[in-house]
Amino acid sequence: MMQFMLLFSRQGKLRLQKWYVAHPDKLKKKITRELITTILARKPKMSSFLEWKDVKVVYKRYASLYFCCAIVCELDIIFNFEKAYFILDELLVGGEIQETSKKNVLKAIAAQDLLQEEETPQGFFEDHGLG
Amino acid sequence: MWSYTDSNDISVLPPEFNRRFNPAFNMASIKQAINEAVERVRMPAPTRLRDLIRQIRAARTAAEERTVVNKECAYIRSTFREEDSVWRCRNIAKLLYIHMLGYPAHFGQLECLKLIASPRFTDKRIGYLGAMLLLDERQDVHLLITNCLKNDLNSTTQFVIGLALCTLGAIASPEMARDLAAEVERLMKSPNAYIRKKAALCAFRIIRRVPELMEMFLPATRSLLTEKNHGVLITGVTLITEMCENSVDTLNHFKKIVPNLVRILKNLILAGYSPEHDVSGVSDPFLQVKILRLLRILGRNDVDASEAMNDILAQVATNTETSKNVGNTILYETVLSIMDIKSESGLRVLAVNILGRFLLNNDKNIRYVALNTLLKTVYVDTNAVQRHRTTILDCLKDPDVSIRRRAMELSFALTNSNNIRAMIKELLLFLERADPEFKAQCSSNIVMSAERFAPNKRWHLETLFKVLVAAGNYVRDDVVACTIQLISETQSQQVYAVSALWRALEEDTYDKQPLTQVATWCIGEYGDLMLYGPHPDDANAPVNLTEEEVIDVYHKLLWSQQNSVVTKQYALLSLTKLSTRFQRGNEKIRQIIDTFGSNLNIELQQRGIEFSQLFRKYDHLRPALLERMPPMETAKPQANGIIGVVNGDSEVEEEKTLNVEPINTVPQSDSSALLDLLGGTDLSSPTTVPTVISTTAPISTSNNNDLLDLLGGLDLTATAPVLTIPQQQSPPQLFSPDNSNFLVDGLLNSSSTPISTVPDSPSMTVFDKQGLKITFKLQRTLDNPDLLVINMAALNSSSSQINDFLFQAAVPKTFQLHMLSPSGTSLPPFGQVTQILKVNNINKAALRMRLRISYTGVSGPILEQAEVNNFPTITVQ
């Protein structure tokens, strides 16, 4: 089972975090900070595995982001961070994979976005939603 | 009921759905919209989420960012206070972004719950997201969220149910798991695949938290595998895997699904291109990997099940495309499965060849994986792995720390008496350059290997000295003890040892305290050999050394700020001994020792005063007191026995592997008391109790054959039921008990990660008779949920002495028991002995334990037996 998942930029900024085991906030922050420093210090040619404390960490860098899934642009994630979470929740539940078809994931997301739009009258969405 | 069951068609919303959520058709919603419009006029709209993100990104300094965030947080707090429901959703979204930047956001927890309770989907979506991010299972608000979840699990909208299931999967606590298990079980039978797959993973999480709840999910789980939808299949396989690891009964129950799994895997391979689940030409690698893992569990130690999956494994191993990384993932899992089950020998050869190819791959990740896998298979087929030795040694020089670590562990596993010289040479080079984090483990392992396979004493000593130099202060204490022991028992090499160590001592040694300790001990004992003995056969030996030079070096050692107190203690004692070894006056020695009579450190002061008495009042006793110690007997026949058995030379090992099969048929002629003890445990079927006497008899020592025999089974047969360390008289103080533990430790767990323990349970009394009380204190480890650490404490509450106390334990063969050395063997009145037991509960079954306690009391030898089967549930997870 996956214990947590982090997404951070090359500058060490956290962009997304998902924890599947319960830790106090302080510990989460400590783990995040230490892991980011360790991974950023590793050279690009090194393997994607890191045995850190008692967990095995697998990481991957895409463009300026360290992540394990292809996402086009860092800005997309910064400005739509909640959408990134929604997609992740359609992919993983409780630290285990639940859907292997990209098409199905996107379909579920689209349907839920539509649901959100439907409940807000036309024109109101921009003002009314998250904006 | 859901108006549509086909999850592939979720783009069209049902009509009643629109009626419900589209305000244009709903009076209540129109009212709400009007109210909200009024609200908006009354209160200005808050900053939009995207605008806030832009503002924060525009901040040029950290202080500026803090100002923006603090201002926004203050505003958000005020809206929370005013119970503003219109903008709650937006405010929480902003708060979540702020939380991600590392600012405190706990004050949003209750607001998240309010969002979840709202009928709007947007509110629920953000509310649940917030709940997953801001709450964890420690929070008291769980009762509230349990009610919300219960409502939403009964919703008619699949996505609302989906949100609730996803949240439950992420943050379920044991209480939540109990309260909502029935709902989840109902949803697992839903006709909607979207809900079914999420419910299956929720069940997975629930079982993880509360294993007793497994039973109720069994019927619904079985039908998950008949599904076509890959999401349901993969979650079903995950759930079954968890259940099988949970209990042996369930594992046997699911043995019958092997043909189903084989069929699904076959379909995946043969189906050809399917765009939906294709990853670089491989059809749903995720599902394939999950199935391969489950097959591994089902086929382990089961000839029939292994037979049933043999063909498909061969097919996967030969047909998988390796030009892409995805294919390698599947091959890796296949290799592990082949090695784990009772597969045919041809298939095993195929698997080892695949690993060889991995090892030569340029991709760092694949090499890492190959090293990892070889480490797992090295005990199954040592010769196959030996072929890759050169490549593995090359990996010791890899810039990547992950690869170096694996290569180091593997190198030690491959070391035997044939290659010891070459291997240790490479490993010493590695030790010199290694990062501090490696030095302790590497040096102890070199010492262990040298002890086992040293071709001669001289080489052994040289190696130990090199380790002490290369690893410096990172050397563990056991190495110091080992080295001193070896020098003491090897009289022929003492001249060499003392001169070699003298040379080392002349260098700067503040960063090599263990070396200094060994050197001072050795010079103290054999200083006369160095000064007046025969010239050692060593070109670099010191010539014409005088007593004054030696004393000067000691002077430097004793007054250096950089030497530890322990080192100075060694040096002080050594110097005192030298006073009887030297032929000329020892006035200078006496002066040095006298000055320590007023040392600030109490340990040194005590020694200073005591030793100076030896020069005055008890001067006549001094030569006799400080006489050369007799050669220390090898203090660990049991430890040597273990090593010899478990990890002999490659050829010997091979023979043993051949012997593994017939072992079970050897009649139990010589069966020991402990085996009897175990035979009586009804959990282990008597037919499979392995007696391994045939293979180990020549090696084990005479005094406790039975225990050694049991130990001998440890690595030869995976089903060895009991592992105990014989408790003899504790050896002289030089042999640290840690050492033997470490030896066994290293064999049992290839990675000796420090155990981080969580105190979980109060102590339990397992035995209380005639003034002897034995209690267990249980601890679970965070990093290995299967491992239970039992701290045994035996307390003598009588007023008489207890001697020869021996505590033995046996567990059913589904467990691995590992006992560390006890703190002692005798209990004075009201004294106690402690011992640590480690139980590895691989199959997660209920733990039972048989105890045998023997000791000599006032009335003579006593033998007691007891059974413990009331272990609290935390031990079974």
Boltz contact constraints between the chains, C-beta under 6 A:
constraints:
  - contact:
      token1: [A, 14]
      token2: [B, 100]
      max_distance: 6.0
  - contact:
      token1: [A, 22]
      token2: [B, 136]
      max_distance: 6.0
  - contact:
      token1: [A, 22]
      token2: [B, 137]
      max_distance: 6.0
  - contact:
      token1: [A, 46]
      token2: [B, 400]
      max_distance: 6.0
  - contact:
      token1: [A, 47]
      token2: [B, 364]
      max_distance: 6.0
  - contact:
      token1: [A, 47]
      token2: [B, 365]
      max_distance: 6.0
  - contact:
      token1: [A, 47]
      token2: [B, 368]
      max_distance: 6.0
  - contact:
      token1: [A, 47]
      token2: [B, 400]
      max_distance: 6.0
  - contact:
      token1: [A, 47]
      token2: [B, 402]
      max_distance: 6.0
  - contact:
      token1: [A, 48]
      token2: [B, 365]
      max_distance: 6.0
  - contact:
      token1: [A, 49]
      token2: [B, 368]
      max_distance: 6.0
  - contact:
      token1: [A, 49]
      token2: [B, 402]
      max_distance: 6.0
  - contact:
      token1: [A, 50]
      token2: [B, 402]
      max_distance: 6.0
  - contact:
      token1: [A, 51]
      token2: [B, 402]
      max_distance: 6.0
  - contact:
      token1: [A, 54]
      token2: [B, 753]
      max_distance: 6.0
  - contact:
      token1: [A, 54]
      token2: [B, 783]
      max_distance: 6.0
  - contact:
      token1: [A, 79]
      token2: [B, 50]
      max_distance: 6.0
  - contact:
      token1: [A, 79]
      token2: [B, 53]
      max_distance: 6.0
  - contact:
      token1: [A, 82]
      token2: [B, 93]
      max_distance: 6.0
  - contact:
      token1: [A, 85]
      token2: [B, 129]
      max_distance: 6.0
  - contact:
      token1: [A, 89]
      token2: [B, 166]
      max_distance: 6.0
  - contact:
      token1: [A, 93]
      token2: [B, 166]
      max_distance: 6.0
  - contact:
      token1: [A, 93]
      token2: [B, 169]
      max_distance: 6.0
  - contact:
      token1: [A, 93]
      token2: [B, 198]
      max_distance: 6.0
  - contact:
      token1: [A, 93]
      token2: [B, 201]
      max_distance: 6.0
  - contact:
      token1: [A, 94]
      token2: [B, 169]
      max_distance: 6.0
  - contact:
      token1: [A, 94]
      token2: [B, 170]
      max_distance: 6.0
  - contact:
      token1: [A, 94]
      token2: [B, 201]
      max_distance: 6.0
  - contact:
      token1: [A, 94]
      token2: [B, 205]
      max_distance: 6.0
  - contact:
      token1: [A, 96]
      token2: [B, 201]
      max_distance: 6.0
  - contact:
      token1: [A, 96]
      token2: [B, 238]
      max_distance: 6.0
  - contact:
      token1: [A, 97]
      token2: [B, 286]
      max_distance: 6.0
  - contact:
      token1: [A, 98]
      token2: [B, 197]
      max_distance: 6.0
  - contact:
      token1: [A, 98]
      token2: [B, 201]
      max_distance: 6.0
  - contact:
      token1: [A, 98]
      token2: [B, 231]
      max_distance: 6.0
  - contact:
      token1: [A, 98]
      token2: [B, 235]
      max_distance: 6.0
  - contact:
      token1: [A, 99]
      token2: [B, 231]
      max_distance: 6.0
  - contact:
      token1: [A, 100]
      token2: [B, 230]
      max_distance: 6.0
  - contact:
      token1: [A, 100]
      token2: [B, 277]
      max_distance: 6.0
  - contact:
      token1: [A, 100]
      token2: [B, 284]
      max_distance: 6.0
  - contact:
      token1: [A, 100]
      token2: [B, 286]
      max_distance: 6.0
  - contact:
      token1: [A, 101]
      token2: [B, 276]
      max_distance: 6.0
  - contact:
      token1: [A, 101]
      token2: [B, 277]
      max_distance: 6.0
  - contact:
      token1: [A, 103]
      token2: [B, 276]
      max_distance: 6.0
  - contact:
      token1: [A, 107]
      token2: [B, 10]
      max_distance: 6.0
  - contact:
      token1: [A, 111]
      token2: [B, 10]
      max_distance: 6.0
  - contact:
      token1: [A, 112]
      token2: [B, 159]
      max_distance: 6.0
  - contact:
      token1: [A, 115]
      token2: [B, 121]
      max_distance: 6.0
  - contact:
      token1: [A, 116]
      token2: [B, 121]
      max_distance: 6.0
  - contact:
      token1: [A, 116]
      token2: [B, 122]
      max_distance: 6.0
  - contact:
      token1: [A, 118]
      token2: [B, 21]
      max_distance: 6.0
  - contact:
      token1: [A, 118]
      token2: [B, 22]
      max_distance: 6.0
  - contact:
      token1: [A, 119]
      token2: [B, 21]
      max_distance: 6.0
  - contact:
      token1: [A, 119]
      token2: [B, 120]
      max_distance: 6.0
  - contact:
      token1: [A, 119]
      token2: [B, 121]
      max_distance: 6.0
  - contact:
      token1: [A, 121]
      token2: [B, 23]
      max_distance: 6.0
  - contact:
      token1: [A, 130]
      token2: [B, 49]
      max_distance: 6.0
  - contact:
      token1: [A, 130]
      token2: [B, 90]
      max_distance: 6.0
  - contact:
      token1: [A, 130]
      token2: [B, 93]
      max_distance: 6.0
  - contact:
      token1: [A, 131]
      token2: [B, 48]
      max_distance: 6.0
  - contact:
      token1: [A, 131]
      token2: [B, 49]
      max_distance: 6.0
